[in-house]
Amino acid sequence: MRPYQEWGKTKKKIDSLEPTHFVRNNLVIRTIKKLSRSYKISKILDVKCEGGYLANMVANLGYKITAIDTSKESIAYAEKHNPHPNISYLKQDVNDHEGTYDLVMAIEAANRIIDDVEFFRNCYNLLSRKGILLITVPAHEEYRTDFDNRIGNVRRYSKEELTEKLKQAGFKVIISKYYGYPRLHWYYFNIYLKASLKRRRLQEKKPKLIWFFMPLINKYFINDIKNNDPRAINLLMIANKK
């Protein structure tokens, strides 16, 4: 993928500090910690790991992670910028992967795959008998913009559609949560989408003052994790085998 070739270290800043990434990553980490209280999680598969930032965060919790992506640029970037002794990075498609995991996490993955039900079936087959699937996706097709087309989003989901497709793949949804409202909703449509059209400004190597203030700004956005409002821009689901 071109962003990994062009952005370098700036991509790592975006993955860690940009508000939509920051909130999503923190929600995933908090969710995994809660799941660990009820499920014996040790081995995790990260499907479509992209630059590896979230895999690195999860690995820091002590889990063993296999992180896969079909993009050689993504894997090369992850190995260079987000290495961890608990992570094995592989250039591989989930269709070809073999193994058994306690948790499969698919972060912003299903929305970029044409046959998403088949994708969910492949995830199902990689889970242990009591394994669980953790996924996040963009919500609401009516929120679609040209940005979705540019980054390869085939669809945005409603809770009902995603629940039904997981059911077709053999899953039972145990947790469903919208996130990203009201603060991230406003930010996404008023700042993030406009900034995405000026990508080259983000790629400049000169330090940007905004990066120094982002940790403070993100304390404001992190409150969106508490909300489960259907007007939100994203959706998280946890499912297990029926």
C-alpha positions in Angstrom: 0.0 0.0 0.0 1.3 3.4 -1.0 0.8 5.1 2.4 3.4 2.9 4.0 5.9 3.7 1.4 5.3 7.4 1.4 4.5 8.4 5.0 7.2 6.6 7.0 7.3 7.6 10.7 4.4 10.0 10.2 2.1 6.9 9.7 3.1 5.7 13.2 2.1 9.1 14.6 -1.3 8.9 12.8 -1.9 5.3 14.1 -1.1 6.3 17.7 -2.4 9.9 18.0 -5.0 10.7 15.3 -8.3 10.8 17.3 -10.3 8.2 15.3 -7.3 5.7 15.5 -6.6 6.6 19.1 -10.2 6.0 20.3 -10.5 2.8 18.3 -7.2 1.4 19.6 -8.0 2.2 23.2 -11.5 0.6 22.9 -10.0 -2.6 21.4 -7.4 -2.8 24.2 -10.0 -2.2 26.9 -12.3 -4.8 25.3 -9.5 -7.4 25.2 -8.7 -6.8 28.9 -12.3 -7.3 29.8 -12.6 -10.5 27.7 -9.5 -11.9 29.4 -11.4 -12.0 32.7 -13.9 -14.6 31.3 -11.9 -16.2 28.5 -8.5 -17.9 28.5 -6.8 -15.8 25.8 -3.2 -16.4 25.0 -2.9 -16.7 21.2 -4.2 -14.0 19.0 -4.5 -13.6 15.2 -4.6 -10.0 13.9 -6.1 -10.1 10.4 -5.1 -7.3 8.1 -2.7 -5.9 10.6 -1.6 -3.0 8.3 1.3 -1.1 10.0 1.3 -3.2 13.2 0.6 -0.4 15.7 -2.4 -2.1 17.3 -0.7 -5.5 17.2 2.2 -4.0 19.1 -0.2 -2.5 21.7 -1.8 -5.9 22.3 1.6 -7.7 22.4 2.6 -5.3 25.2 -0.2 -6.9 27.3 1.7 -10.2 27.1 -0.2 -12.0 24.3 1.4 -14.0 21.5 0.3 -12.5 18.2 0.4 -13.6 14.6 -0.2 -10.6 12.5 -1.1 -11.1 8.8 -1.7 -8.8 5.9 -1.8 -9.3 2.1 0.3 -6.1 1.5 4.1 -6.7 1.5 4.5 -2.9 2.1 2.3 -3.2 5.2 4.3 -6.1 6.6 7.7 -4.4 5.8 6.5 -1.3 7.5 5.2 -3.2 10.6 8.5 -5.2 10.9 10.5 -2.0 10.8 8.4 0.4 12.9 6.4 -1.9 15.2 8.6 -4.9 16.0 7.9 -6.9 19.2 9.2 -10.3 20.4 5.6 -11.5 20.9 4.6 -10.8 17.3 5.1 -12.8 14.1 4.4 -10.8 11.0 3.4 -12.7 7.9 2.4 -11.6 4.3 -0.6 -13.9 4.0 -4.3 -13.9 3.3 -6.7 -15.2 5.9 -8.0 -17.7 3.4 -4.5 -19.4 3.3 -3.7 -19.1 7.0 -3.6 -22.2 9.2 -3.6 -22.3 13.0 -5.9 -22.2 16.0 -6.4 -19.1 18.1 -8.2 -18.0 21.2 -9.0 -14.6 19.7 -9.2 -13.3 16.1 -9.3 -9.6 15.7 -10.3 -8.0 12.4 -9.9 -4.3 12.7 -11.5 -2.4 9.8 -11.0 -5.5 7.6 -14.4 -6.9 6.7 -15.5 -3.6 5.2 -12.8 -3.9 2.6 -13.6 -7.4 1.5 -16.2 -8.2 -1.2 -17.3 -11.6 0.2 -17.4 -10.7 3.9 -19.5 -13.8 4.9 -16.8 -16.0 3.5 -14.2 -13.9 5.4 -16.1 -14.5 8.6 -16.2 -18.2 7.9 -12.5 -18.2 7.5 -12.1 -16.4 10.8 -14.5 -19.0 12.4 -12.3 -21.9 11.2 -9.2 -20.4 12.8 -10.8 -20.1 16.3 -10.6 -22.7 19.0 -13.9 -24.2 20.2 -14.3 -21.4 22.8 -12.6 -18.8 20.7 -13.9 -15.3 20.1 -14.0 -12.9 17.2 -13.4 -9.1 17.8 -14.2 -6.9 14.8 -14.5 -3.1 14.2 -16.1 -1.6 11.1 -17.3 1.8 9.8 -21.0 2.3 10.5 -23.9 3.4 8.3 -23.9 3.3 4.5 -25.6 6.7 4.6 -22.3 8.1 6.0 -20.4 7.0 2.8 -18.2 9.6 1.2 -15.6 9.5 -1.6 -13.1 8.9 1.2 -14.6 5.4 1.6 -14.0 4.7 -2.0 -10.4 6.0 -1.9 -9.4 3.7 1.0 -11.2 0.7 -0.4 -14.3 0.5 1.8 -16.7 -1.8 0.0 -19.4 -1.1 2.6 -20.3 0.5 5.8 -22.4 -1.6 8.2 -25.5 -1.4 10.3 -25.7 -3.4 13.5 -28.4 -5.6 11.9 -26.5 -6.3 8.7 -23.3 -7.3 10.6 -25.2 -9.4 13.1 -26.9 -11.3 10.3 -23.7 -11.9 8.3 -21.9 -13.2 11.4 -24.9 -15.5 12.0 -24.6 -16.9 8.5 -20.9 -17.7 9.2 -21.8 -19.6 12.3 -21.2 -16.9 15.0 -23.4 -15.7 17.8 -22.9 -12.0 18.7 -22.3 -11.5 22.4 -21.4 -7.8 22.4 -22.4 -5.0 20.1 -21.3 -1.4 20.5 -21.5 1.7 18.4 -18.7 4.1 19.1 -17.7 7.5 17.9 -20.5 9.9 18.9 -20.8 12.8 19.4 -17.2 14.1 19.4 -15.7 11.8 16.9 -18.7 12.2 14.6 -18.2 15.9 14.4 -14.4 15.6 14.1 -14.7 13.0 11.3 -17.0 15.0 9.1 -15.6 18.4 9.8 -11.8 17.9 10.1 -10.7 14.3 9.3 -12.3 14.1 5.8 -11.0 17.5 4.8 -7.5 16.7 6.1 -7.5 13.5 4.1 -7.6 15.5 0.9 -4.4 17.3 2.0 -2.4 14.2 2.6 0.9 15.6 1.4 0.8 18.2 4.2 0.7 15.3 6.7 3.7 13.7 4.9 6.1 16.6 5.4 9.0 15.6 7.6 9.1 18.8 9.6 7.7 18.4 13.1 4.1 19.6 13.4 3.1 21.4 16.6 -0.3 19.6 16.5 1.4 16.3 17.4 2.6 17.8 20.7 -0.9 18.7 21.6 -2.7 15.5 20.4 -2.3 13.6 23.7 -4.2 16.3 25.5 -6.8 16.7 22.8 -7.4 12.9 22.7 -8.5 13.1 26.4 -11.5 14.9 25.1 -12.3 12.4 22.3 -11.7 9.3 24.5 -15.0 10.0 26.3 -16.8 8.7 23.2 -15.9 5.2 24.3 -18.5 5.4 27.0 -21.3 6.1 24.5 -23.3 3.5 22.5 -25.2 5.8 20.3 -26.5 4.4 16.9 -25.5 7.7 15.3 -21.9 6.9 15.8 -19.4 6.5 12.9 -18.1 3.0 13.9 -19.2 -0.3 15.3 -17.5 -3.0 17.4 -18.8 -6.5 17.8 -17.7 -9.6 19.7 -18.9 -13.0 18.6 -18.3 -16.6 19.5 -19.1 -19.9 18.0 -22.7 -21.1 18.4 
